[in-house]
Amino acid sequence: MASNDASKASAAIQYAKHSEKLSLLPHDAQTEDADSTSALQAKFITPQDPVIETSNGGRLPAIPLAEAVKLNELKEQVEGPGATEETLVRLDPKDGEEVVSIDGQRSQPSERAEAPLRTAVPSSRTNPLFPELPLYGPPTLMRDIQCIAFRISSSILSLAFLAVIVLGSAFTSIPLMFKHIAIRLTFKDPDARRPFYEEEKKRQRLRKEQNDEWGRRKRRGRAPYNVEAHGQAQHYEPMEGGKDPLVCDVGYYARRVGLDTEEFKVQTEDGFIIKLLHLYDPAAYTPTPNQERDCKSPKVFTNHDAESGSSSSTKGRFRGGQRRYPVLLMPGLLQSAGAYCSNDDESLAFFLCKSGYDVWLGNNRCGFTPEHQLLTYGDPRMWAWNIRQMGVMDLPAHISRVLLETGFSKLGLICHSQGTTQTFVALAKEQRPDLGNKVSVFCALAPAVYAGSLIGKMYFKFMRIISPGMFRMMFGIHAFIPFMMTMHSYLPGKLYGALGYRVFSFLFDWTDDRWDQGLRDRMFQFSPIYVSSECMRWWLGRECFAKQRCILATRIENEHEDLEDEEEDSHTCNGIHPAGVNGEPETRGSKAWYDEQVPPFAIWVAGSDKLVDGRRLLRRFERGREPHVKVVHSKIIEEYEHLDVIWAIDSIEQIGKEAREVLWRTAPREAKDVCRIPKGCENIQA
């Protein structure tokens, strides 16, 4: 009995020390929050993604697997079996033994109560797909000094890197500038060679007429459009107009086309607060009261209304009782939801809304205004995340809230670029495959699964060869080059838009040839956003996407697939049916990324995309490597580049109308029975 008590006392001391290392504040901090924000237990979101739950029910971001297991084991030693929630992965590390997660990632629990930044440096050799995140302890004087040192070094070095990129974009623009001058000297318009030149001129004239009409209307003293007064009579009457002020405001541009937005706040399972926008027709929908749009519990896919006593739901707010099927749109790397709303009526979000869908616009953690339940901007733990956390936590939080508000069991999901990456990661059978049961169809625009040829450019190679420690010194342990957001705040919209286009065009080798040039400056008002340096290290660092050239397979595995495909093609050319190991479909599917819970896929590939290789993804599906994946629609648009899928003048014809039909065709039967039929889908059989 005495030895039992001594063992428990020893475990209690170890638990207190380990808890302090994972808490928001040191236990000896002279604040009333120190006790309420101490680490209570680790909650496993997936077998590889534990987060900390504090004494007051708050959440702290992901921690190394070994640290989570140790905290829960010590808690159970102190309080007895069942003191922690069931761990999703069973690990029984002995003292000093390495912990191995499902994806092969190794980590070792630290014995130190403090976690100074020098011991939190990511290892030079980690799991090639999802490297272990660094562990930062609660704030101490030493940690604060080290944080300041990193911020100073990264401010100088990242600004130098950004300056090189800006200068590079300027120099590469010089030949184009002289070419345009030479054409103008011959009294010709250099833009006349653009593929949609006549359409651009037509739209420019139309915008001018609309702006003039808005000015006359204001001079006559007419009030802005009032839904209550006009009702359905003047459907989609603009509520804003005049010269475009170039603002980062989705609601403003929605009102220019007769729609509006309401903002919800979503809390992820690791405590981040994210803005979720609901796009609606003011003539057909009554907005949700402000107090009902705040964030709810971090738990996903549970009955929040029962917990909070709220009856908030948008399903009863559509006038006439005509519900609409929900569609969630997720943006790409460094972009926000506004990327889907910058092309007037030809914007994908506005098009789907006016077609009759209930459109929701998602964002990712931090965005334009970083916000967390407990952490502040300067805390490095606020930025210890990468693409996996965005997939397994941000995406489910959005889907859960949309389903809660709309009352449906599933929704349609449309993603672009990085949005597709986080979805493909989240749906993987080793991540969060049950998410597939909440999605009726996943529409992937320019899917970022395999790297394109652009990854070999000099500046990307540079970021790939530097060590994780050097990467941290150059780009810090907080936001990635936050000076970009400072420029966004202070530069005039027109100058910022022009600069943004030149820089990103230089980096990613795309052009605006297929965009409406008159709206280009508006398009860049919604990027870049805050993103963590850890996330950019995942994209560009020495072990992850840039080296492996794939989000869910190593380079060696990809090379093996190439050999299999070459062998199959060779046999096919010679009229021989491939047999043996490489030809067996069940063998090919043995390394499948997805299980039977995966939703149907619809894929649009930009044929001239140098950033990602969508053709290779289609080939993976066509060759039987994903036996559970059903591709209900696929299309390669040869002339499209990476951003053309959302910004090209003809993107609605090429993608929007097809997506509208795919969404309705794959919607659950019970949803079709209660929803209005979207325009253009009348002939699709229920």
N, C-alpha and C positions, 0 to 999 in steps of 0.2 A: 504494500500500500504506500509506504514511504517512498519507494523507488518510483512508483506511478506518479505521485505528486511532484517529485523532483523532475521527472521527465516532462510533465506538463508545464512546470515552471520554466524549464529550459526552453521548451517549445514556445511558450508565451513570450519569452525574451527575444527569441529569434524572430517570431512573428512580428513583434513590435518594431524591431530593427528593419526587417524586410518591408513592412508596411510603410515605414517612414520613407524609404527609398523610392516608393511608388506613389506617395501622397502628393497632393497639390502643394502643401506647405510643410516645412519641417515641424516635427511634433513640439519642438520647444519655441516655435514662433509665438511672439507676444500678440496674437490676434485671436479674436473669438472664433474665427473660421478654421483654425488649425485642427481642432478636434472633429468638426463636422465634415471636413474635406479629406480626412485621412483615408488611406486605401483600405477598404473592407475585404474585398475579394476580387478575383478575376472572373469575368464572364466571357465565355467562348462564343463569339459570333459565328465563326466557322472553326474547324479543327486547328486552323493556323492563325486565327485572328482574335486573340484575347484582348479585352479592354478592362480597365479598372473601374469598379463601382465603389464610390466613396460612401462614407457613413451617412451622409445626407441624401443618398440616392443619386448623386451626380455621376457623370461619366468622364473618364480621362482616356485619351487616345491609346491606340494599340501599343503593346509592350512586347519584348521578346518572349517567345514561348516558354523558355525555361524559367523565367522570372514569374510568369503567371502560374505555372504548375507548382513552383515552390511556395508561393503565397497561399494557394489553396490547400496544399498539403499541410502547411504549418497551422492554418486556421482549423483544419479538421483535427489535428493533433491536440489543439487547445480546447476546441468546443465539441469534439466528437464527430463521428461519421454523419454525413448529411448536413454539415454546417455550411457547405457551399453547394451551389447548384451543380447538377451533373455535368462533368467535363465532357466535351464532345470528342475528345481524343484521350485515350488512356496512356499515360506516360508514367513510368516508375523509375526515375533516375536515381542512381545511387550517388553517394558523395563524389563530386568531381566528374561524374559521368556526363557525356554529351547527350543532349536531348535531340531527337530526330523527328521532324514533323512529317506529314504525309508527303510533301513535295521534296523530301530529302534534305531539308534545311537543318543545319546543326547549330545549336547554341548551347551555352554553358552558363548556369546561374552564377551570378556574382555574389560574393560574400560581404561586399562593402555596403555599409549603410548609406554612404554618399555615392553619387555617380557623377564625378567630375567629367567635364567635356573631353578631357584628354583620354579617358578610358571609354568614351562613347564613340570613338572613331569607328566607322564601319570597316570591317575587315577587308583586306585587299582581294581575298578570294572567298566568295559567298555562293549561295545557290544562284545559278545563272538566270533564272526566270524571276524570282522574287527575293531579292537579298534581304537579310534581316535588317530591320530598322535600328538605328542607334537608340540607346536608353539614356534619357536625361532625367536626373533626379529633381527634387524640389529646389527652389532657388536658395542659393547660398552666396556669400560674398565672392568666393572664388569662381563660382559658376557665372555670376553676373559680370565679373571682370573678363572672363573668357568669352562670354557672349559679345561684349563690347569689342574685344579684340577681333573676333570673327566678323563683326559688322563693319569694322573699319577696313580690314583687309579686303573683304568682299566688295565694299563700296568702291574702293580704288580699282581693284582688278576687274570687277564685272563692268564698271564704267569704261575701262580701257577696252574690254572685249566688245562692248556695245558700240564704242566709238569706231572700232575697226569695221564692224558690220555696217554702220551708217556710212562710213567713208567708202567702203566697198560698193554699197548700193549707189552712192553718188557717182563714183567713177564709172560703173557699168552703165549708168544712165546717160553719160556724155555722148557716146556714139548715136544712141537713139535720138537725143536732142538735136544733134547736127543733121541727122537724117530728116527729121521733121522740118527743120529750118530750110533745108535744100528743097524739099517738096513744096513748101509754102512760097519759096522764091519763084517757082514755076506757076504760081497762082492756082495751085491745086490744094485740096484739103487732105492732109495726111490720114485723117480718120475715115476717109471714103473707102479704104480697103478693109475696114472692120466688117465682120460677117453680118452684123445686124445694124449697119449704119442707118438705113432708112427707118427702121423701127425705133432706133434711138432718137432720131430727129422728130419722129411722130410723137413719142412719149414726152420729149422735151417741150414741144409745142403744147401738148395737153396739160402738162404741169404748169406752164406759164398761164394758160387760160384759167385753170383752177385757182391759181394764186391771185390773178387779177379779179376773179369773181369773188374770192374771199375778201379782198380789199374793198371792193364796192359794197359788199354786204355789211362790212364793219362801218363804212362811212355812212351807210343809210341807217345805222343804229340798230340793225337787226341783232337780236340776242343769239347766242350759240344755240344749236339744235337742242330741243328739249324733248326727251322721249315721252314724257307724260302728256305734253301738249300735242305732239304730232303722231304718236303711236306708230303703227306700221306704215302710215301713209308715205313717209319719206324714208324708206328703209335704207340703212347704211349712209345716211347723210353725215358728212364730216363734221366733227365737233372741234377740230383744230384746222388751221390752214395758214396760207401765206408763205412767205419765204422760209425755207427750212433752216432752223437755227442750229442744226447739227448738234443734238443733245443725246446723251446716253440715257434714254427714257423710252422703254418699250410702250408704255401707256400712251405717250404723246403720239407716236407713229401709228398706234392702233386707232386713236381717235381721228387721225387724218383720213382714215379709210372707213369711218363709221362704226368702229368697234371700240372696246375698252378692256382694261385689265383690272384685276384685283390681286393683291399680293398676300400669299400665305407664307408662314414660316414653318419650316420642317426641321425637326431635330433628329440627327443621326444617332446610331447606337453607341457612338463614341463621343457624343456631346457637341458636335458641330451644328450650328444654326445656319440653314440655307434658305434662300428665297425661292419660292415656287410661285410662278405667275399663272393666273387663270385668265384666258382670253375669252371674251364673250360678246354677244350681240346685245347692246343695251335695250333694244326694242323687244327682246324676247327673254330677258333674264333679269332677275332682281339680285343685286350684289349681296354677298354675305356680310353680316355685321362685323365690324372691326375686331371686336373682342373674340369672335369665333374663328378668326384667321391666324391666331397666334400658335406657336409650336405646342405640341402635346407631348406625351410620354415618348421617350426614345425607343420604346418597344415597337416592333413592326408587326403588321398583320394581326393585330388584336383589336378588341372592341374598345377603342379609346372613349367612346361616348359613355359606356357603362362606367368607366373609371372616373370620368370628369363630371358626369351628370349633364353633359352638353348634348343637345340634339342637332348639332350643326351638320348640315348635309346640303349639297347643292342640288340634289335630285328633285327637291320640291320647289326649286326656285325658277324653273323654266315656265314661262307663261303659257297657258293653254295645255299644260301637262305633257308637252312633247319633250321627252328626255332625249339626250344625244349621247352617242357612244363616245367614251373618253379615249383620247389619244395623248400620249406624253412624248414630248420632243426633247432630246438631250443634245447639247452642243459639243463642238470639238475642242481640241487643245487650244488654250489661251483665249477661248471664246466664251461668250455668255449667251443666254437665251435670245438676245436681240439679233443674233445672226440669222434667225429664222423670220425676222420682222422688218428687214431694212429695204425691201424691194417693192414697197407700196402694195397694191392688190396682187402683184405677182409673187409676193412672199409666200413661202410654203405654209406658214402658220395661219396667215390671214385667209389663204385659199381654202384650207381645210375647215376653218371656222365658218366661212360663208357657204361652204358646201354642206354644212350640217353636222359637223363633229364638235364634240366638247373638247377643246384644245387646252392643254396644260403645258407650260414651258418650264423645264427644269434647269437648274444650274448645278455647279459643283461647289464643294467646300471652299470657303474663303472668298471666291468671286471678287467683286469690287469692294466689299466691306467685310473683312474677316471677322467672324463672330463665333464664339464658343460659349458653352454653358458656364465653364469655370476658368478657362485660360484666357490670357490676353495676348495681344500681338507680339510683344517682346519675348514671350516664353517659347523656347525652342521646341517644346512639346506640341505647340500649336501647329508646327510644320513638319512633324515626324510622320509622314504618310506618303504613299505613292499610289500607283494605279490600282493596286489590289484593294486598298481601303476605299477608293472611289467607287469601285465596282461592287464590293460586298457590303458597303454601308450606305453610301450616298444614293445609289440607284434603288435599293430596297426601300429606303426612307421615302423617296419620291413616290414610288409605286404604291406603297402602303397608304400614304396620305391621299393620293388621288382616288384610290379605291374606297377609302373611308368616306371621302366627301361625296363621291358620285353614287355609292351604293352598289357598284357592279363587282363581279367576282374576277373579271379580267379587264385588261385595257390593251390598246394597240400601242406599240413602242416604235418610235422613229429616232434614229441616232445618226450623227455624222462624225466621221473621223475618230477622235479619241472617245467620243460617246459610244461608238461601236466597240472600241477596245474594252472599255470597262464593262460593257454588257457581255461580250464574248468571254471575258474573264469570270464575271459573276456567275454565268450559266454553266461553267465547267463543272464536271461531276466532283472535283476535289474542292470546289469553292462553295457555291450556293445554288446547287441545281434546282432546288424546290422553287426558286424564283420563276422558273419557266412555267409553273402552274398558274401564275398570275398574269401571263402575257399571252394574248391571242395570236399575235404575229410580231416578229421583230424585223423591222425594215431598216436595213443597213445601207447608208449612203457613203460611198467611198470608204469601205471597211478597212480599218487600220489593224490588220492581223499580221501581214507579212510586209517587210520593209521593201521599198522601191530602190531604184538606182541612186537616188539623191543622197542616201545615207553615206555614200563614199566621198562626199564633198569635203574639202580641206578642213573647214571649221567644225564639221561634225566628227571628223577623224581626230582632231585635236582633243575634243571633249571625251572621246572614247579611250584615248591612250593615257590621260592623266589619272593618277591614283585617286581613290575616294577622299583621302586626306587633302590632296591638292584641290580637288573639286570643291570641297568645303571651304578651303581658304579663298578660292576664286569667287564662288557663288554663295558662300555663307551657309548657315543652318536655319535660316528663316525663309523669307519669300525669295523667289528667283528674280534677280534684277528689279527690285521694286521701283527703281528710278523711272521705269517705263510708265508706271501708274502715276508718278509725280508729273511726268510730261503730259499725260492724259488730262490731269486736273488743270494745268496752267496754260497749255498751248491752245490757240484758237482752233475750233473744230476743223476748219478747212486746211490749215497747215498740218494739224495732227493727222488728218485723213490722208493727205498727200504723202507725208513722211511714213505713216504706217504702211501704206501700199508699197512704197519703194523698198522699205526694209524687208517686209515679208515676201515681196516678189523676188528680191535678191536671195533671201534665205531658202525659199522653197521652190524657186524657179517656175512660178506660175505667172500668168498675164491676166489682164482685164479684158481681153479681146471679146469675150462672149458676155460681159456684164453690161449693164446700163451705166455708161461712164458718168452720167449726170448724178447717179446715186452712190458713186464709189466712196466719196468721203463719208457719207452716212454709214456705209457698211463697216467702216473701221472705228466707229464710235463705240462699238460694243466689244472691243478687244484692245490690248490684252487685259487679262484679269490676273489677280494674285494666284500664283501657283507655288508650291513648295519646291525648294531646291532638290529635295529628296525625290520628288516626282520627276523632275527634269533629269536627275541622275538615272532614274529608271529608264527613261526614254533614250538617253544619250551616253550613259556611263559605260565603263569598260566591260561589265559582265551581263548587261541586260539586253534590251531590245536592239540597240544599235549593233551589238556584236552577234547576238543569236539570230537577228533578223526575223524574229517571230515572237508572239506574245505568250504562246503556250507550248512551244517545242524548242529544243536546243538546235544549234546549227548542225550538229552531227546527225540528229534525227531528220532534219530537213534534207541533208545530203543523201541520207539513206532513202528517203522518199523519192528524190530525184532519180536515183539509180533504179528503183523499182519502176518508175514511170517510163524511163528510157528503155528498160527491158521489155515492158509491156508494149510500148510503141513499136519496138523492133519486131516482136513476135507478130503484132497485128499487121505490120507492113509485109511480112513474109507469109501471111495467111495462116499463121499458127496461133491457136488459142493458147494464151499463157496458162501454164499449169504450175504445180508445185507450190512452194510456200508463198512466193510473191503474188501468185495469181489467185489464192484463196480469199474470197471476200471476208470470211470470218476472221482470217489472220490479219487482214488489213484493218479491220475494225477493232482489233484487240487493243490498239493504242488510241482509241477514240477519245476525244476531249469531253464528249457530252453523252448523257444517258437518256433514258426514255422520257424524262421530264422536260426535255428541251422543246421550246415552242417552234412553230414553223418559221422559216426564214424567207425574207424577200430581199434581194441584193441588187443594188445598182452600182456598177463599177465604172469609174472614170478611165477610159481607155488610154488617155495621154497623161495619166497621173504618175509623176516620178517620185512622189513621196511614199506611197504605199503600193503594193502589188495585189490588186483585187482579183486578177485572173488566177493567181495561184490559189487563192481561197476557194474559188469556184471549182478549180481542178481537184482540190481535196475532197469536196463534196461529190463531184462527178465520179471520182475513182473509188468510191465506196469506203473511204476512211472514216466516215461518220454515218454509220448505219441508222442511227436514230434521228438524224437531221432530215427534215422534209423541206426542200427548197420549193416554195410555191410560186416564186417569180424570180427571174434573174435577167439582167440586161447589162450589156457592155456598151457604153456610149463612147465610141472611138475618139471623137474630137474633144471630149471633156477633160479638163484638168481637175485638181483636187477640190477646189472651191466652187467649180461650176455647178456641182450637183445641188447647191442651194442658192447660188447667185446668178447663174446664167439667165439671159433673157428668155430662153425657151425651156427653162427648167420645169415649169408647170406642165408644158406639153410632153416633155421627155420623162418626167418623174412624177410630178404632182398628181396628175390625173390617174396614172397607174397605181400610185400609192393609195389614192382615195378608193379605188376599186378593191385593191388587195385587203385593205383594212376592213371593208364591209364584208367581203367574201369570207374572211376568216373569223369574223366576230361570232361569239357564241349564239346559238339559236335563241336562248332565253333573253339575250340582250336585244336581238333584232325584233323580238315580239313587243318590246316596250319603247323602242327608240324610233325616231323619225328616220325615214330612209334618206341618206345623203343625196344631194343632187348628182346626177350622173351615174347613180347606182340602182336606178329603178328596175333595170332589166336583169340584175343579178339575183339569181334564185336564192331564197332563204333556206 
